[in-house]
Amino acid sequence: MTTSVTSPLQGMIVSIEVSPGDSVGAGAVLFLVESMKMHHDVVAPEAATVTAVLTTIGATVDAGQVLAHLAPVPEISTGKSQRER
């Protein structure tokens, strides 16, 4: 299952911090969107791998527009049960 990352507001993409194939942690900055001379971070909601970047620097985006797709990173099993952790 993939997660779509959307722009929180209308603005212009001023920075793209990731490329397809990059691994990111939860909260990692993916894009900077400028609106009314202020920069807003668009962050990863969870640890994931970037599968697609759907915008370019300088592009005008709408609130809710999909900017990227992420594939969740599978949990690594430690071989311990929940009780043992």
N, C-alpha and C positions, 0 to 999 in steps of 0.2 A: 504494500500500500504506500502511496506517495502522499506527501503533504505539500499543499500549495502555500507559498509565502506571498502575501499580498501587501500592497502599499497601504499604509494607514491613512493617507491623505493625498489630495491632489498636489502635484509638484513636479519638480524636475530631478532626474537621476543625476547626481553629481559625482558619485563614486560607486564602483562595483568592486567589492572586496573578495569575491570568490569566482571560481570557474567550475564548469562541470567536472566531476570526479574528485573535487576537494572534500575532505572530511571536516566537519565543523562540530563544535561543542554547543550545548544549549546556551543561548544568550550571545553567541558570536555575532558580530556585526556582519551582515551580508551586503547591505546597500546603505547609502546616504541619500536621502530625499530632501531637497531644498524647497521650502515653501515660505513665502513672505520673509525671505532673507534669513530664515532659521533652518538649521540642519536637523534632520530627524533620523535616528538609527532605525534600520529595519533589521531585526535579529532573528536568529534561528530559534524556533520554539523548543527544539529538542536536539540531542546529538543525532547527526545525520550525515549522509553523503549527498552532495549537490548533484542532481541528475540533469538539470537544465536551467539555464539563465535565459529569460525571455525578454530582456530589455537591454538597452545600450546607454552609455553615458550621454547625457544631453537630451534624452527622451523625456517628453512630458507624459506623466502617468496620472490616472484617475484614482481616487480612493477606491480600494477594493480590487484594483487591477492586479492580476497574478504576475509576479516578478520572477519567480523561480519555483522549481519543484525539488523536493528533498525526499530521499529514501531513508527511513529510520535505520539506525545502526542496530543490528541484532544484539541482544544481551549476551554477554559472555558467561557461560556456565562455569562455576568454580568446582562443580562436582559435589557441592555441599547442599544439603536440604535447607529450607528456610529456617528451621530450628537451629541448625548448626552455625548459621551466619551470625 
